[in-house]
Amino acid sequence: MSLREAPALLAGVDRAAFAAALAVRLRRHGVSVGFTGVEDFTRALALAPPGSLTELYWAARISLVRRQSEIEPFDEVFAAVFHAAGPAFDPHARRRPLSPANGAADQAFAPLPAASHGGDDPGGLPWMTLPTVVATAEGSDGPAVPERLPSDAEGLADVPFEQLGDRECEMLGAWLAATVTAWPVRRSRRLAVSSRGRAIAVRATLARARRTGWEPLRLARQRPVDRPRRVVMLCDVSQSMQAQASAYLHLMRVLAVVADAEVFAFATTLTRLTPVLAHRSTAAAIELASERVSDRFGGTRIATNVRALLASHHGAKVRGAIVLIGSDGWDADPPAELATAMARLRRRAHRVIWMNPRAAAPGFEPRVAGMAAALPYCDLLLPADTFGSLRTVLTELAHA
């Protein structure tokens, strides 16, 4: 019977634990054993299980020893561990063949007692995967476990806007941009050849028929091409939204850079910020946007600005787009005018999503007249009081 069929030396032994324990013992005695050597030794034990101490000796020495000067300490460790003369397994060590006594030692080899598993006891290695008993310090409930801490951005994601500085807002703005991995698409009028299409592509079919004597043996199919859906965002920068204005500008910049969105700021008048927020530098983009908005931190006229957007030459970009409005709903215009403007906007847009920083408060109800008038024409009302909630808004946009 071959050794592969009946490996009696390491039967039932955890090979990885065995190799790691032997490597630790060798390192203590000056043999530089790396992780590659431990992996090689583990693979050697799996591919060719040793049937004798001689085979185990050579498998360990070839895998773990890299220098000529390390052979002697390796032989000493091997002899101490297995209670046999390690150099006797190397016929070149003493320039004579193995004695019959060594062969008898192979047959009489048995696992070491369990008492030799722990500590610095020179005898033996762990033959099974046994837990190492470690005395815990006084007052400790157990071994220390590494604590998973959030990153700097994730740690500030739930901090209110008014408690964040310019540096934190810039860092969280970059964090928002990194979270945009998917975006909604729409079906365009452009067609492309695809095996999943249903309609027949006439030109592609005729082009293929040229190879078969103008006989259309294979029909080419075509399907509409999907394009990213446009996003239009309107941000309230009035006095009541002063704490949220800076953070919303960072969200507008993310949409302008990543999603090629059209972004507007409004208080009493409407200001287009798409060109300035597309600046390569975040700090420069926010500064230019702040200078561009002349009526910042003033009154609010939501209905007037929605009508101005629909009447401008940018109103065509609202058609089929996702419109995102960030405001608390306070409006100087009559609620009936806001309801009329929102109805026109809803008929033209694909979806209307309203972000309200007050919506995160427990027991929130849209009691403000402007918010109550606009809510029936909104598909979603989302809280937006932290950067974590702004990330939720981006997730909703991706699934719109």
N, C-alpha and C positions, 0 to 999 in steps of 0.2 A: 504494500500500500504506500503511495507517495506521501510526501510531506504536506502537499496541498490538500489531500483528502483527510488527513488526520493530524493537524497541527496541535500537538499536545502541550507545547511550551507556554503559549500565551492564550490559551482557550478562555473565552469569556472576559478578556481584559479590554478596558477602554484604551485603545491605541493612542488617541490624542493626549489623554491624561498621562499615560506612561511616557510618551516622548517628551512632553513638557516637563514632567518631574525630573527625568534624566538630564534634560538640558539645564534646568536650574542647578542641579548638583554639579554639573560640569563647570558652569560659570563660576560657582563658588571656589573651584580649584584652578581657575585661570584659563579654562578652555573657552575661547570666544565662540559661542554657539548663537547663530542668528535665527530669525524666524524662518528663513528659507531652509536652513538645515533641519529644523523641527518639522517643517512640512514635508521635506524629502524623506525623513525617517518615518513619518506617519504613513506616507504612501508606500514606502518599501514594506512596512509591516502588513499593509493591506494587500498588496499585490503578491508578495511572497512570504507568507507567515512562516517564521522560523520554527524548525522542529528540534533545534539543539542550541546550546549556548554558543557554539562556534558560529552558526549562521547568524545568531542575534548579535554577536560581537562584531562581525564584519559588516552587517547592515548598519549598525550604529556608528562604527568607525568611519565608513565611507560617507555617510550622510552628515555626520556632525563634526568631523575633524577636517580642518582646512590647512593646517600647518604641520610641518615635520616636528617642530618643538612641542606640539600639543599631544603627541602620541603617548608619551610617558605619563602625564597626568591623567589622560583618558584611561590608560590601562589600570592606573591605581584606583580611579573611581569605579571602573567596571568591576575590579576585583573586590573592592569593599562592598559594593552593592550586592553582588551575586555570590559572595563568599567563595570565590575561586580565583586562581591565579590568572589574571587577565593576560599578561604577556605570553602565557603558555598557549593561547589560542592563535598567536601569530608565529608561524614556523620560522619567520626571519628574525624574531626577537632574540632567540637563543641559538639559532642556527642548528636546530635539531627537530625531528618530527615530533608530533604530539604523542605523549605517553598514553598507555592504555588507561591510566588512572583518570585522565581527563574525560575519556569516553564514558567511564563509569559515572563520573560526576554528572554528565549530561543525563544519564538515565535516572539518576537519583535526585535530579533537580526538582524542587517543589516550591510553591509560592511561600513568601516569607510570612511570619505571623502578623496579625493585624496590629500588634503593638508597635510595629516599626513604621507606621504611616505618618505620624505627625512630627513636628518640630525639626530639630537638627540631628536626629538620630542617624548615625552613619549607615545603618543597615536598612536596605530595602527601599522600594518605591511603591506608590499606590497602584495596586493591581486592579482595582475597580474605581469608579468615579465616586469617591467618598467625600462628604463635606468636611472641610477643614474647620476644626473647632478653634475659634478665636475668642479670647476673653475680652468682653466689652468693658469700656471704661465705666467708672462709677457714675450713676445718674443717667446712663445712656440706655435707651430702649432697644438698641440693636445696632447693626453695622450702618455706617453712614451711606446714604444713597445720594448721588448727584442730583441736585435740584435743577429742573428745566426752567430757565428764566426766559421771559420774552425779550425780543429785541427792543432797542430804544424806541423805534417807531410804534411797535405794537404796545409798548408800555404806556405811550402817550395817546393811543387811539381813542380812549374813552375819557380823556380830559376835556372839559368844556373849552370852547374857543377863547373865552375871555381870559383864561389862565395860561395861554400859550403865547410865546414870543415869536418874533419874526423868524428866528433860526429854527424853532420847532415846527412852525407852519411850513417852512420850505422843505424840511426833512420829511414831514408827513405828506406834503404834496408829491414828492418823489416816490414815497411809499404807495400813494394812490395810483400813480402812473404805472408802477410795477405790477399792480393787481389786475390791470386790464389785459386779460388774455383772450377774451372772446368778445364778439360784437354782433348785434343782430344784422341780418341781411334781408334784402328784398329782391324780388324777381324783376329783372330788367327786360327790355325789348330785344336786346341783343341775343342772338342764338349762337351756339357752339356745338360742334360735333361731339357726341358723347354716346357711349354704348348703353347708357341708362335712359336715353331719350326715347320719346314715343313718335314724334313726327319724323318724316323722311327728309333727309338733307339732299336736295336734288343735285346741287353742284358737286358735293362730295361723292354721291352715287355715280354721277356721270364721269367723274375723274377716275374712279375705280374701274368703270366699265371700259376704259381705254385699254386696259391690260387684257381684257377677255373678249376682244373683237366687238366692242360696244354692246355686249350682252350684260345687263345689270344682274350678275349672279349674287352679289352681296349688296344689301341695302345699308346705307349709312344713316344713322339716326342723329337727331339734334335735340337739344333742350335749352331752355332759357338760361342765361348767365346770371348768377347771383352777385349782387353788389352790396357793399355796406350801406345800411340805412342811415340817412342823414339825421343828425341831432341838432336841435336848436335850443339854446338855454337862455333864459331871461333871469337876471339876478337883481334883487332889490337891494339897493345900497343907501336906503334912506336912514333917518335918525334912529328908528326903531330896530334897524338891522345892523347897527354899527359894530356890535361884537362879532357878528358872523360874516361881515363883508370881506375881510381879508382871507378867511378860509374858503369862502365861496369863489373868490378870485383864483385861488389855487385849483379848485375843481374845474373852473372854466378853462384854465390853461391846460389841464390834463385833457379835457375834451377837445380843445382846439388843436393840440399837438398830436394826440394819439388817434382820435376819431375824426379829425378834420371837420369839427363842428362849427356852427355859427353861434357866437356868444354875444350877448347884449347886456348892458347894465342900465338900470333905470331908477330914477327917483321921481323927479317931475318931468324929465325928458328922457328920450331913448338914445343910448350911445353904443355904437358898434365897437367891440373890443377884439374882434378876431385877428386883425393884423398885428396889434401890439402884443397880445398874449401868445402869439406864435413865435416870439423871440427866443433865441437859443438859451439865453440866461434867464433863470427863473426870477432872480432879484430884479433884473432890469425890466422884465415883463410886468411884474407887479407894480413897480414904480411908474412905468409909462402908463399903465392902466389907471392908476390912481390919479395921475395928472390929467388924463384924458377926460375923466368924469368930472365935469365942472359943478354939478349939482349934488355932489356926494354929501350924505348926512343931512339932507334937507327933508322936504315933504315927500309924499307918495301919491302917485296918480297911476294906478295899475291899469284901469280901463283905457285911459288916454294913450298909454304906451303900447298896449296890445293892439289898439286900432291903428296906431302909427306904424307898427311892424307890418300889419296886414296890408296897409295902403302903400308901403314903400316898395321899391324894386327888390327888396330882400324877402317880400312876402311870398314869392313863389317857392322859396326854399323851405317854407313850412309845409307845403303840400306833400303828404306822404311821409313826413318826418316825425320823430319823437320829440315833443316839446317838453322841456324841463323848466319849471318855474320855481325859483327859490325866493320865498317871501313869507312873512308872518300874517299876511292878509289885511293889514291895516291900509285903508285906501281913503283918500280924500274925495274921490269920485262917488257918485251915488251907486248903491248896489245894483240897481236896475241896469245901469250902463255897463258895469262889469259883467253882469250875466249875459247881456247881449254880445259883448265882445268875446267872451269865453265861448259862447255858442258858435260864433263864426270860426273861432280858432279850432274848436273841436271838430267841426265839419271838414276842415281843411287838413288837419294833422292826422297822423296814424294813431298816436297815443298822446295823452297829456298827463304828465306826472307833476305833482305839486310837492315841493319840499317845504316843510314848515318847522322851524327850530322849536316852536312851542309844542309840537305834537308829541314830543318825548316825555312831557310831564304826565304824571299819573292822573288818570281821570280827565284827560284832555277832551274838550268838546269845542267844535268850531262855532263859538258864540259871536265872534267878530263878524260884522255885517258883510264885509268884503269876502271873507273866507267862506261864509255860509252861502253867499251868492255864487261863488266860483266852484264850490265843491261838486255840485251835480254834473258838471262838465269835465271832471277830472277822472281819469282811470285809476289813479293811485294817489294816496296821500301818505307821504313818508316823513318820519322824523329826521331832522338834520341838525343836530346840536353838537356832534362830535365828528372827528374824522372817521371813527368806526362806523357811524351811521352814513357818512358819505360813501364809504366803501360798499355799504348795503345798497345805496342808490345806484352805484355803478353795476352791481350784480343784477339789480332789477332791470337796468337798461340792457344788459347783455342778454337777458331772457325775454325781452319785450318782443 
